[in-house]
Amino acid sequence: MRSVGEGTDGFGCPVGPVSTEATLFRLEIPLLRAFSTATGTISDRKVGLVSVERNGIRGWGEAAPFPGQDEPFDDVLEAARTGAMTPTLAAAIDEAMYDLATRERGVSLSSELGTVRQTVPISIAVGMGDGAVHTVESAWATGVRHVKVKIMPGHTSHVRDIRDLFPGAVLGVDANGSFDASTMSELVALSGVDIAFVEQPTPTASDPALCVLMDAGFTVFMDESIRSVSDAEHTLDQTGVAGVVVKPGRLGWSGSTEVVRMARAAGKLWRASGLLETGVGRSFTLALAAATDAFVSDVAPASRFLAHDIAPQMVVDGHLVVPTGPGTGLDVNTDLVRDRAMEAIPLSGSAIPDPG
C-alpha cells in the first residue's frame, strides 16, 4: 500500500488525504487455439492485471508483454516484486491510474479523444497455418467483416485464399517486421488482392523498401517499432509510412493519446490495436478505436481467443459496444480476478506515482 497526502493526483483530479492501494494479479489463460506469427507460436497468455484503488474507487490496467516482441513476463513479475519497472508494467500502471482518475471525475475515458462512435466493428487477427480460412469462416458467420492476417516470407498464399472466399472483407496483413529488400517482391505481389493496410512489413520505419510498397499502392503502418512517443514522432516523419499503430499495452493511456494527437497534427493515419489481452487491456484499445478518425482498428472481445475472460465486453451484430460509463466503463469482477489469479503482488516504491 502506498499512502499519499493532499494535492492532485497527477491526472488533474484534486484529492484530499488518501491512501492508494495497488496490486498486480498474475494470471495465465490458455488460448482457444494456438496463434502463430512471424515471431513464433503461443498457446497461452501470461498477463498481470494492475488494480489501483483509492477512496473505494478502483482503476484497472494490464501488463501483457507479447512473447518474442516485448520483455519477458518474468521481468514484469520481478519488477512488481521489487518496486522496479518494465515497459509493459509502466503502461499498465498508467492505464490503471487514468482509469481511476476518470472514474473519480465521472467521465468516460474515450471522450478524451473527441467525438466517439457508439459501436466499433470487430476485427479479428488470424495467425498463419492451415486453420486461417476456418477462423475467418467462423468469425464471418457471427457478423465479423474486418480481418487482419499474419504473414511472413514464404507464407502469404492464405491471404489470397481468404480474399477469394470473402470478397467483401476489409482485409489487412501484418508481417511483424519479417520482410526486407530480398523478400519484398513477394509482398508487392499482393498488390492486386485489395489490401486495406500492411502492418510492420520491415523491422524499421526508415527502411527504403517501404517506399516500394507505397509506390505499389499499399497503406503502410508501423507497429512494433512504436514503443514510445519519440518512436512515433520519428516514424511519422518517414515518407514511406502512412500511419502508426497505437497500442495502450505498450504506450499506456497517456502515451497513446499523445501519439494520436501527433498523428492528427502530422496529417497521418492511426489505428488502435492490442496484445491479445483480457477484456481489461482491450477496453483501452476499444476506447481509442471509438474515435471517429481511427483507421480500421484491431478490436475484438477476448472471448474470441482466450479460454475464459474476467471482464466480458458487449457484442452486437459483429460490433463491440463502446461503454459510456466512467473510466473505461468496464465492470471488472474483483472477486473473480482474485479467485483466478495465481499470485497477488502488492505494488510499492517507485511503481505508483505520487500525487502533485
C-alpha positions as CSV (number, residue, x, y, z in Angstrom):
1,M,0.0,0.0,0.0
2,R,1.2,3.5,-0.9
3,S,0.0,6.4,1.3
4,V,-0.2,9.8,-0.3
5,G,-1.0,13.3,1.0
6,E,-3.1,16.2,-0.2
7,G,-2.8,17.7,-3.6
8,T,-3.7,16.5,-7.1
9,D,-3.3,13.0,-8.4
10,G,-1.1,13.9,-11.3
11,F,-4.0,13.3,-13.7
12,G,-5.9,16.6,-13.0
13,C,-8.1,15.2,-10.2
14,P,-7.9,17.0,-6.8
15,V,-7.8,14.8,-3.8
16,G,-7.6,15.1,0.0
17,P,-5.7,12.9,2.3
18,V,-6.0,9.4,0.8
19,S,-4.4,6.0,0.7
20,T,-3.7,4.4,-2.6
21,E,-3.6,0.6,-2.8
22,A,-2.1,-1.1,-5.9
23,T,-1.8,-4.7,-6.7
24,L,-0.7,-6.8,-9.7
25,F,-2.7,-10.0,-10.2
26,R,-0.8,-12.7,-12.1
27,L,-3.0,-14.8,-14.5
28,E,-2.2,-17.5,-17.0
29,I,-5.0,-18.1,-19.5
30,P,-5.0,-20.8,-22.3
31,L,-5.8,-19.7,-25.8
32,L,-8.7,-21.4,-27.6
33,R,-6.2,-22.2,-30.4
34,A,-2.5,-21.7,-30.9
35,F,-1.6,-18.4,-32.5
36,S,1.3,-18.2,-35.0
37,T,3.1,-15.0,-36.1
38,A,6.4,-14.3,-37.7
39,T,7.9,-14.1,-34.2
40,G,6.7,-17.6,-33.1
41,T,3.7,-19.6,-31.9
42,I,1.9,-19.2,-28.5
43,S,-0.7,-21.3,-26.8
44,D,-1.5,-19.2,-23.7
45,R,-1.3,-15.7,-22.3
46,K,0.6,-14.7,-19.2
47,V,-0.7,-11.3,-18.0
48,G,-0.6,-9.0,-15.0
49,L,-3.8,-7.1,-14.1
50,V,-2.9,-3.9,-12.2
51,S,-5.5,-2.7,-9.7
52,V,-5.2,0.8,-8.2
53,E,-7.8,1.7,-5.5
54,R,-8.5,5.0,-3.8
55,N,-11.4,6.0,-1.6
56,G,-13.3,2.9,-2.6
57,I,-12.9,3.6,-6.4
58,R,-10.8,1.1,-8.4
59,G,-9.0,1.6,-11.7
60,W,-7.5,-1.2,-13.8
61,G,-4.7,-1.7,-16.3
62,E,-3.0,-4.7,-17.9
63,A,0.6,-5.8,-18.4
64,A,0.6,-8.3,-21.3
65,P,4.0,-8.4,-22.9
66,F,3.8,-10.4,-26.2
67,P,6.3,-13.3,-26.3
68,G,9.1,-12.6,-28.8
69,Q,8.2,-9.0,-29.1
70,D,8.2,-7.4,-25.6
71,E,10.1,-8.0,-22.4
72,P,9.8,-11.5,-20.8
73,F,6.8,-11.8,-18.4
74,D,9.1,-12.9,-15.6
75,D,10.7,-9.5,-15.8
76,V,7.4,-7.9,-15.2
77,L,6.8,-10.0,-12.1
78,E,10.3,-9.3,-10.8
79,A,9.8,-5.6,-11.3
80,A,6.5,-5.7,-9.5
81,R,8.0,-7.6,-6.5
82,T,11.0,-5.2,-6.2
83,G,9.4,-1.8,-7.0
84,A,11.3,-1.6,-10.3
85,M,9.8,-1.1,-13.7
86,T,9.5,-2.6,-17.2
87,P,7.8,-1.1,-20.3
88,T,4.6,-3.0,-20.2
89,L,4.3,-2.7,-16.4
90,A,4.7,1.1,-16.7
91,A,2.0,1.1,-19.4
92,A,-0.4,-1.0,-17.2
93,I,0.1,1.4,-14.2
94,D,-0.5,4.4,-16.5
95,E,-3.7,2.7,-17.7
96,A,-4.9,2.0,-14.2
97,M,-4.2,5.5,-12.9
98,Y,-6.1,7.1,-15.8
99,D,-9.0,4.7,-15.4
100,L,-9.1,5.5,-11.7
101,A,-8.9,9.3,-12.3
102,T,-11.6,9.4,-14.9
103,R,-13.8,7.2,-12.7
104,E,-13.3,9.6,-9.9
105,R,-14.3,12.5,-12.1
106,G,-17.3,10.6,-13.5
107,V,-16.2,10.9,-17.2
108,S,-15.6,8.4,-19.9
109,L,-12.0,7.7,-20.9
110,S,-12.9,7.5,-24.6
111,S,-14.3,11.1,-24.5
112,E,-10.7,12.4,-24.2
113,L,-10.2,11.9,-27.9
114,G,-13.3,13.9,-29.0
115,T,-16.4,12.5,-30.9
116,V,-16.8,8.8,-30.4
117,R,-18.7,6.0,-32.1
118,Q,-21.3,4.0,-30.2
119,T,-20.0,0.8,-31.6
120,V,-16.8,-0.4,-33.3
121,P,-16.6,-3.2,-35.9
122,I,-14.9,-6.3,-34.6
123,S,-11.6,-7.0,-36.3
124,I,-10.0,-10.4,-35.8
125,A,-6.3,-11.3,-36.1
126,V,-5.7,-14.5,-38.0
127,G,-2.5,-16.4,-37.4
128,M,-0.6,-18.4,-40.1
129,G,-1.4,-22.0,-40.6
130,D,-3.9,-24.4,-42.0
131,G,-6.7,-23.1,-39.8
132,A,-6.6,-19.5,-41.1
133,V,-9.5,-19.8,-43.5
134,H,-11.6,-21.7,-41.0
135,T,-11.0,-19.0,-38.4
136,V,-12.3,-16.4,-40.8
137,E,-15.3,-18.6,-41.8
138,S,-16.3,-18.9,-38.1
139,A,-16.0,-15.2,-37.5
140,W,-17.8,-14.3,-40.7
141,A,-20.8,-16.3,-39.5
142,T,-21.1,-14.0,-36.5
143,G,-21.1,-10.8,-38.5
144,V,-17.4,-10.0,-38.4
145,R,-16.2,-8.3,-41.6
146,H,-12.7,-6.9,-40.6
147,V,-9.8,-9.3,-40.7
148,K,-6.0,-8.9,-40.2
149,V,-3.9,-11.8,-41.4
150,K,-0.4,-12.6,-40.1
151,I,2.1,-13.2,-42.9
152,M,5.9,-13.7,-43.3
153,P,8.1,-14.5,-46.3
154,G,7.0,-17.8,-47.8
155,H,3.7,-17.7,-46.0
156,T,1.3,-15.4,-47.9
157,S,-0.8,-17.7,-50.0
158,H,-3.6,-17.8,-47.3
159,V,-4.2,-14.1,-47.9
160,R,-5.4,-14.8,-51.5
161,D,-7.5,-17.8,-50.3
162,I,-9.2,-15.5,-47.7
163,R,-9.8,-12.8,-50.3
164,D,-11.2,-15.2,-52.8
165,L,-13.7,-16.7,-50.3
166,F,-14.6,-13.4,-48.7
167,P,-14.5,-10.6,-51.3
168,G,-16.4,-8.2,-49.0
169,A,-13.9,-8.4,-46.2
170,V,-11.9,-5.4,-45.0
171,L,-8.6,-7.2,-45.2
172,G,-5.2,-6.2,-43.7
173,V,-1.9,-8.0,-43.3
174,D,0.7,-8.0,-40.6
175,A,4.2,-9.0,-41.3
176,N,5.7,-8.3,-37.8
177,G,8.8,-6.9,-39.4
178,S,9.7,-10.0,-41.3
179,F,10.3,-8.7,-44.8
180,D,13.4,-7.0,-46.3
181,A,14.7,-5.9,-49.7
182,S,15.3,-9.5,-50.7
183,T,11.8,-10.7,-50.0
184,M,9.8,-7.6,-50.7
185,S,8.7,-8.7,-54.1
186,E,6.5,-11.4,-52.5
187,L,4.7,-8.8,-50.6
188,V,4.4,-6.5,-53.6
189,A,2.8,-9.4,-55.4
190,L,-0.3,-9.0,-53.2
191,S,-1.0,-5.6,-54.7
192,G,-4.0,-6.9,-56.6
193,V,-5.6,-8.5,-53.6
194,D,-7.3,-5.3,-52.3
195,I,-5.3,-5.0,-49.0
196,A,-6.6,-2.3,-46.7
197,F,-3.2,-1.9,-44.9
198,V,0.2,-3.6,-44.4
199,E,1.4,-3.5,-40.8
200,Q,5.1,-3.5,-39.9
201,P,6.4,-5.0,-43.1
202,T,10.0,-4.2,-42.2
203,P,11.9,-4.0,-38.9
204,T,12.3,-0.2,-39.0
205,A,10.3,2.8,-40.4
206,S,13.4,4.1,-42.2
207,D,13.8,1.1,-44.5
208,P,13.9,2.3,-48.1
209,A,11.8,-0.7,-49.1
210,L,8.8,0.9,-47.6
211,C,8.7,3.4,-50.4
212,V,8.4,0.5,-52.8
213,L,5.2,-0.6,-51.0
214,M,3.8,2.9,-51.1
215,D,4.5,3.1,-54.8
216,A,2.7,-0.2,-55.2
217,G,-0.4,1.3,-53.6
218,F,-0.2,-0.1,-50.1
219,T,-1.1,1.8,-47.0
220,V,1.8,1.1,-44.6
221,F,1.5,1.3,-40.8
222,M,4.3,0.7,-38.3
223,D,3.6,-1.2,-35.1
224,E,6.4,-3.0,-33.1
225,S,8.7,-0.1,-33.8
226,I,6.4,2.2,-31.9
227,R,7.4,1.7,-28.3
228,S,7.5,5.3,-27.1
229,V,6.2,8.7,-28.1
230,S,9.6,9.6,-29.5
231,D,9.5,6.4,-31.7
232,A,6.1,7.6,-33.1
233,E,7.5,11.1,-33.7
234,H,10.3,9.7,-35.8
235,T,8.0,7.3,-37.6
236,L,5.5,9.9,-38.5
237,D,8.3,11.8,-40.3
238,Q,9.0,8.9,-42.6
239,T,7.7,9.4,-46.2
240,G,7.1,5.7,-46.8
241,V,4.8,5.4,-43.8
242,A,1.1,6.3,-44.0
243,G,0.4,5.9,-40.3
244,V,1.1,4.3,-36.9
245,V,-0.4,1.6,-34.8
246,V,-1.2,2.8,-31.2
247,K,-1.1,0.2,-28.5
248,P,-2.0,1.2,-25.0
249,G,-0.4,-2.0,-23.8
250,R,2.9,-0.6,-24.8
251,L,2.4,3.1,-24.6
252,G,0.0,3.4,-21.7
253,W,-3.1,5.7,-22.0
254,S,-1.2,8.9,-21.7
255,G,1.4,7.9,-24.4
256,S,-1.4,6.6,-26.7
257,T,-3.4,9.8,-26.6
258,E,-0.3,11.8,-27.2
259,V,0.6,9.7,-30.3
260,V,-2.9,10.1,-31.6
261,R,-2.6,13.9,-31.3
262,M,0.7,13.8,-33.0
263,A,-0.6,11.7,-35.9
264,R,-3.5,14.1,-36.3
265,A,-1.2,17.1,-36.3
266,A,1.0,15.4,-39.0
267,G,-2.0,14.6,-41.2
268,K,-1.2,10.9,-40.9
269,L,-3.4,7.9,-40.2
270,W,-3.5,5.9,-36.9
271,R,-5.2,2.7,-35.8
272,A,-5.7,1.2,-32.4
273,S,-4.5,-2.3,-31.5
274,G,-3.9,-4.6,-28.6
275,L,-1.7,-7.5,-27.5
276,L,-4.1,-10.4,-27.0
277,E,-5.1,-9.2,-23.6
278,T,-8.0,-9.9,-21.4
279,G,-11.0,-7.5,-21.5
280,V,-9.2,-5.2,-19.2
281,G,-6.4,-4.4,-21.7
282,R,-8.8,-4.5,-24.6
283,S,-11.0,-1.9,-23.0
284,F,-8.3,0.7,-23.6
285,T,-7.9,-0.3,-27.2
286,L,-11.7,0.0,-27.6
287,A,-11.7,3.5,-26.0
288,L,-9.1,4.6,-28.7
289,A,-10.9,2.8,-31.6
290,A,-14.1,4.6,-30.7
291,A,-12.6,7.9,-32.0
292,T,-14.2,8.7,-35.4
293,D,-10.9,9.1,-37.2
294,A,-9.4,5.8,-36.1
295,F,-8.5,3.7,-39.1
296,V,-9.6,0.0,-39.2
297,S,-8.6,-0.7,-35.6
298,D,-7.9,-4.1,-34.2
299,V,-10.7,-4.7,-31.6
300,A,-12.3,-8.0,-30.7
301,P,-13.7,-9.5,-27.5
302,A,-11.2,-11.6,-25.6
303,S,-13.6,-14.5,-25.8
304,R,-12.6,-14.9,-29.4
305,F,-9.1,-16.2,-28.4
306,L,-9.0,-16.8,-24.6
307,A,-10.4,-19.8,-22.9
308,H,-12.0,-17.5,-20.3
309,D,-12.1,-13.8,-19.5
310,I,-12.6,-11.8,-16.4
311,A,-14.2,-8.8,-17.9
312,P,-16.5,-9.6,-20.9
313,Q,-17.4,-6.9,-23.4
314,M,-20.8,-6.4,-25.1
315,V,-21.1,-7.6,-28.7
316,V,-23.9,-6.7,-31.1
317,D,-24.0,-7.9,-34.7
318,G,-20.3,-8.1,-35.3
319,H,-19.5,-4.9,-33.3
320,L,-18.3,-4.1,-29.9
321,V,-20.4,-1.6,-27.9
322,V,-18.4,1.3,-26.6
323,P,-19.1,1.7,-22.9
324,T,-20.4,5.2,-21.8
325,G,-19.7,4.8,-18.0
326,P,-16.8,6.5,-16.1
327,G,-13.3,5.4,-16.9
328,T,-13.1,2.5,-19.4
329,G,-16.7,1.8,-18.4
330,L,-15.7,-1.8,-17.9
331,D,-17.2,-3.8,-15.0
332,V,-14.4,-5.9,-13.6
333,N,-15.3,-8.6,-11.1
334,T,-12.6,-8.2,-8.5
335,D,-13.5,-11.3,-6.6
336,L,-13.3,-13.4,-9.8
337,V,-9.8,-11.8,-10.5
338,R,-8.6,-12.8,-7.0
339,D,-10.0,-16.3,-7.4
340,R,-8.3,-16.9,-10.8
341,A,-5.1,-15.2,-10.0
342,M,-2.0,-17.4,-9.4
343,E,-0.4,-14.6,-7.4
344,A,-1.3,-11.2,-6.0
345,I,1.8,-8.8,-5.8
346,P,1.5,-5.5,-3.9
347,L,3.0,-2.7,-5.9
348,S,5.0,-0.2,-4.0
349,G,8.1,2.0,-4.1
350,S,8.6,3.9,-7.4
351,A,5.9,1.9,-9.2
352,I,3.0,4.1,-8.1
353,P,3.3,7.8,-8.9
354,D,2.9,10.3,-6.1
355,P,0.2,13.0,-6.4
356,G,1.1,16.6,-7.1
